Amino acid sequence: MTSNSLARDRQDALDRIAAIVEEHDLSVEAVVKRLDGASAAAGGGNERLIRRILAYLGAIFVLAGAVTAVNMFWDDLGSAGRVIASFGTGLIALVLAIATHRDGRYEAATTPLFLVAALFQTSGLFVFLNEYIAGDDPALGAMAVFGVMTLQSLLLLTSIHRTGLVFLSVFFGFSFVASALGWLDVDDGFASLIIGISGLLVSWRIHATPHRAVTPPAFFVFGALTAFGAFDLVEGAFPLDFSLVGVAAALIYAGVIAGSRSLLVTGVLAMLAFLGYFTNEYFADMLSWPVALVVMGLLMLGLSSYAVKLDRGMRSHDRA
C-alpha cells in the first residue's frame, strides 16, 4: 500500500470520527478522555492493581500511625484534645478523600481515606459524648452517632457516586436502626428479623446498580440475621418451628433469582442448621429420619433435573 493510499485511509477515518462526534454532540474533551481510558485498559491493568494495593497499604500505615500517636498522648490530653485528636483526624481524612476524588492521579486512595475518615469520625463522636454529655443510655448515644454518620454518608453519596460511600451508608444506616431497636427494647430475635429482611431488600436494590460490589457480604450478613431472627422467634414452638424450612428455602430461592452466591450459601447453611435442629429436637432416636432426609434429597434432585428439561423444552417450543 502506497503512502498516498495510507494518507487517504487515515483522512477517511478522521472524517468518519468527526461525523460521529458531530452526530452525537460529543465534546473533544470527552473523546480524549475515552481514548485515554481505552489505552489504560489495554495496557494499564497491572498498573491500576499496583496503585490500588499501594493505596490500601498506605491507608493502613496512616491509620496505624495515627492510632499509635493518639494512644501515646491520650492520657495527657484534656477533653477537647481527645475530641480533636480523634474527630479532627477523621475530618482531615475526609477532606483528603474528597480532594483525591477530584484528582484522577490519586483516585485510588479515595476509598481507603473515606474508610479511615469514617472510623475516626465515629470514634470521635463517641469520645465527644463520653467527655461532654452525661447519660446512662448507650443505645441513645449510638443512635445519635450513627444518625449523624448516616446523614453525612448519604449527603456525600449524592455528589460523589462511589461504592465505598454506598457501603458506609448501608453500614451506618443499619447501625442506626439496630441502635433504635435496642433503645425501644425490641426483642433480639424480632430485631434481627427486621434488620435482616430490610437489609436484604436494600441489598437487592443495590445489586441492580453499578455498586453491586458491596452486595456479596451484605447478602451474607443480612441473610444470616434473617435466619437467626426467625430461629430465635420460633425455637421450641412446635409446630411453628417447621416454618424455618420455608425461611431457608426462601433465602435459597432469593439467591438463585438474584444470582448471588453469598445469599445462596447463606440459605444452604441455614437449611443445614435448621435440619440439624430438627434432628436433635424431635428425631434424635428415629432411624427413619435420616432415611427420610435422603429420600427427600433425591426427590428434589430428580425434580430439579426434570425442571431443567422442562425449561429447555419450553424454550425450544418458543423458538419454533
C-alpha positions in Angstrom: 0.0 0.0 0.0 1.4 3.4 -1.0 1.9 6.4 1.2 -0.9 8.2 -0.7 -3.3 5.4 0.0 -2.5 5.3 3.7 -3.0 9.1 3.9 -6.4 8.8 2.2 -7.4 6.0 4.5 -6.4 8.0 7.6 -8.2 11.0 6.3 -11.4 9.0 5.7 -11.1 7.5 9.2 -10.8 11.0 10.7 -13.8 12.2 8.6 -15.9 9.3 10.0 -14.8 10.1 13.5 -15.7 13.8 13.1 -19.1 12.8 11.7 -19.8 10.6 14.7 -18.7 13.3 17.1 -21.0 15.9 15.4 -23.9 13.4 15.2 -23.8 12.6 18.9 -22.8 16.1 20.0 -19.7 14.9 21.7 -17.0 17.2 23.1 -13.3 16.9 22.3 -12.5 16.5 25.9 -14.9 13.6 26.3 -13.4 11.8 23.2 -9.9 12.3 24.5 -10.8 11.1 28.0 -12.5 8.0 26.5 -9.4 7.2 24.3 -7.1 7.6 27.3 -9.3 5.2 29.3 -9.2 2.7 26.5 -5.4 2.9 26.4 -5.2 2.5 30.1 -7.5 -0.6 29.9 -5.3 -2.1 27.2 -2.0 -1.8 29.0 -2.6 -0.4 32.5 -4.4 -3.2 34.3 -1.4 -4.2 36.3 -0.6 -0.5 37.0 -4.1 0.1 38.4 -3.8 -3.0 40.6 -0.5 -1.9 42.0 -1.8 1.6 42.6 -4.8 0.2 44.4 -2.7 -2.1 46.6 -0.3 0.6 47.5 -3.2 3.0 48.3 -4.7 0.5 50.7 -1.4 -0.3 52.3 -0.7 3.5 52.6 -4.1 3.9 54.3 -3.3 1.1 56.7 0.0 2.7 57.7 -1.6 6.1 58.1 -4.3 4.6 60.3 -1.7 2.7 62.4 0.4 5.8 62.8 -2.5 8.0 63.8 -3.8 5.5 66.3 -0.4 5.0 67.8 0.2 8.7 68.1 -3.2 9.3 69.7 -2.7 6.4 72.1 0.7 7.7 73.2 -0.6 11.1 74.3 -4.2 10.1 75.2 -3.8 10.3 79.0 -2.2 13.7 78.7 -4.9 15.2 76.6 -7.9 17.0 78.0 -11.5 16.5 76.9 -11.2 19.0 73.9 -7.8 17.5 72.9 -9.2 14.0 72.8 -12.1 15.1 70.6 -9.8 17.0 68.3 -7.3 14.1 68.1 -10.0 11.6 67.1 -12.7 13.5 65.3 -10.3 16.0 63.8 -8.1 13.3 62.3 -11.3 11.8 60.7 -12.2 15.3 59.3 -8.8 15.7 57.8 -9.0 12.3 56.2 -12.4 13.2 54.8 -11.1 16.4 53.2 -8.2 14.4 51.7 -10.6 11.8 50.4 -12.7 14.4 48.6 -9.6 16.0 47.2 -8.2 12.8 45.9 -11.6 12.0 44.3 -11.3 15.2 42.3 -7.7 14.4 41.2 -7.5 11.4 38.9 -3.8 10.8 39.8 -4.7 9.9 43.4 -8.2 8.5 42.9 -7.0 5.0 44.1 -6.6 6.5 47.6 -10.1 7.9 47.8 -11.9 4.8 49.2 -9.3 3.9 51.8 -9.3 7.6 53.0 -13.2 7.5 53.2 -12.9 4.4 55.4 -10.3 5.9 57.7 -12.4 9.1 57.9 -15.5 7.1 58.9 -13.5 5.2 61.6 -12.0 8.3 63.2 -15.2 10.4 62.9 -17.3 7.7 64.5 -14.9 7.2 67.4 -14.5 11.0 67.8 -18.3 11.4 68.1 -18.4 8.7 70.8 -15.5 10.4 72.6 -17.4 13.7 72.4 -20.5 12.1 74.0 -18.4 10.5 76.7 -16.5 13.7 77.6 -19.2 16.3 77.4 -22.7 14.7 77.6 -23.5 12.6 80.6 -26.0 9.8 80.0 -26.8 6.3 81.1 -28.4 5.1 77.8 -25.7 3.8 75.4 -28.3 3.0 72.7 -29.4 6.6 72.6 -25.9 7.8 72.2 -25.3 5.2 69.5 -28.4 6.4 67.7 -27.0 10.0 67.7 -23.6 9.0 66.4 -24.8 6.6 63.7 -27.6 9.0 62.7 -25.0 11.8 62.1 -22.7 9.4 60.1 -25.6 8.1 58.1 -26.6 11.6 57.1 -23.1 12.6 56.2 -22.6 9.4 54.0 -25.9 10.0 52.2 -25.1 13.6 51.5 -21.7 12.7 50.2 -23.2 10.0 48.0 -25.5 12.5 46.3 -22.4 14.2 44.8 -19.8 11.5 44.9 -21.1 8.3 43.5 -18.6 5.8 44.9 -19.1 2.2 46.0 -17.3 2.9 49.3 -19.8 5.5 50.2 -22.7 3.1 49.4 -21.1 0.6 51.8 -20.7 3.3 54.5 -24.3 4.5 54.0 -25.7 0.9 54.4 -23.4 0.2 57.4 -24.2 3.4 59.3 -27.9 3.3 58.3 -28.5 -0.2 59.7 -26.3 0.5 62.7 -28.7 3.4 63.5 -31.7 1.1 63.0 -30.1 -1.5 65.3 -29.5 1.1 67.9 -33.1 2.4 67.6 -34.5 -1.1 68.1 -32.2 -1.6 71.1 -33.4 1.8 72.6 -37.0 0.7 72.0 -36.2 -2.6 73.8 -37.3 -4.7 70.9 -36.8 -8.5 71.3 -33.4 -9.6 69.8 -34.9 -12.1 67.5 -37.6 -9.8 66.2 -34.9 -7.0 65.8 -32.7 -9.4 63.8 -35.6 -10.3 61.6 -36.4 -6.7 60.9 -32.9 -5.7 60.1 -32.3 -8.9 58.1 -35.3 -8.6 55.8 -35.0 -4.8 55.3 -31.3 -5.3 54.6 -32.0 -7.9 52.0 -34.4 -5.6 50.3 -31.9 -2.7 50.3 -29.1 -5.1 49.1 -31.4 -6.4 46.3 -31.9 -2.8 45.1 -28.1 -2.1 45.2 -27.4 -5.3 43.4 -29.1 -3.8 40.3 -26.7 -0.8 40.3 -23.0 -0.3 39.4 -22.3 -0.5 43.1 -23.1 -4.2 43.4 -19.6 -5.0 44.7 -20.9 -4.3 48.2 -23.8 -6.8 48.0 -22.0 -10.2 48.5 -21.1 -9.5 52.1 -24.3 -7.6 52.6 -26.4 -10.6 51.4 -24.5 -12.9 53.6 -24.8 -10.8 56.8 -28.5 -9.8 56.3 -29.4 -13.4 55.2 -27.8 -14.8 58.4 -29.6 -12.2 60.5 -32.9 -13.2 58.9 -32.3 -16.9 59.6 -31.2 -16.2 63.2 -34.1 -13.9 63.9 -36.6 -16.5 62.6 -35.0 -19.2 64.6 -35.0 -17.1 67.8 -38.7 -16.4 67.4 -40.0 -19.9 66.9 -37.4 -22.1 68.6 -39.1 -24.9 70.5 -42.6 -23.7 69.4 -44.0 -26.8 67.7 -45.2 -26.8 65.0 -44.3 -23.2 64.1 -40.6 -24.1 64.2 -41.1 -26.1 61.0 -41.6 -22.8 59.2 -37.8 -22.5 59.4 -37.6 -24.8 56.4 -39.6 -22.3 54.4 -37.3 -19.4 55.6 -34.2 -21.3 54.4 -35.9 -22.2 51.2 -36.9 -18.6 50.6 -33.2 -17.5 51.1 -32.1 -20.1 48.6 -34.7 -19.0 46.1 -33.8 -15.4 46.5 -30.1 -16.3 46.0 -30.9 -18.1 42.7 -33.2 -15.2 41.5 -30.7 -12.5 42.4 -27.7 -14.6 41.1 -25.9 -14.1 44.4 -23.7 -16.9 45.5 -23.3 -15.5 49.0 -27.0 -15.4 49.6 -27.3 -18.9 48.2 -24.6 -20.2 50.5 -26.4 -18.4 53.4 -29.6 -20.2 52.6 -27.9 -23.6 52.3 -26.1 -23.2 55.6 -29.4 -22.1 57.2 -31.2 -25.1 55.8 -28.5 -27.5 57.2 -28.6 -25.8 60.6 -32.4 -26.0 60.8 -32.3 -29.7 59.8 -29.7 -30.3 62.5 -32.0 -28.6 65.0 -35.0 -30.7 64.0 -32.8 -33.9 64.3 -31.7 -33.0 67.8 -35.1 -31.7 68.9 -37.6 -34.3 67.5 -35.9 -37.1 65.7 -32.7 -37.9 67.6 -33.6 -41.6 68.1 -35.5 -42.3 64.9 -33.7 -44.2 62.3 -36.4 -43.3 59.7 -35.4 -39.6 59.9 -32.1 -39.8 58.1 -33.7 -42.1 55.6 -36.4 -39.6 55.0 -33.9 -36.8 54.5 -32.0 -38.9 51.9 -35.3 -39.7 50.1 -36.4 -36.1 50.1 -32.9 -35.0 48.8 -33.1 -37.5 46.0 -36.6 -36.4 45.1 -35.5 -32.7 45.0 -32.6 -33.6 42.8 -34.9 -35.5 40.4 -37.4 -32.6 40.4 -34.6 -30.1 39.6 -33.4 -32.3 36.7 -37.0 -32.5 35.4 -37.4 -28.7 35.8 -34.3 -28.1 33.7 -35.5 -30.4 30.9 -39.0 -28.8 31.0 -37.5 -25.3 30.8 -35.3 -26.3 27.8 -38.4 -27.8 26.1 -40.4 -24.7 26.6 -37.6 -22.5 25.2 -37.3 -24.7 22.1 -41.0 -24.6 21.6 -41.0 -20.8 21.9 -38.2 -20.5 19.3 -40.3 -22.7 16.9 
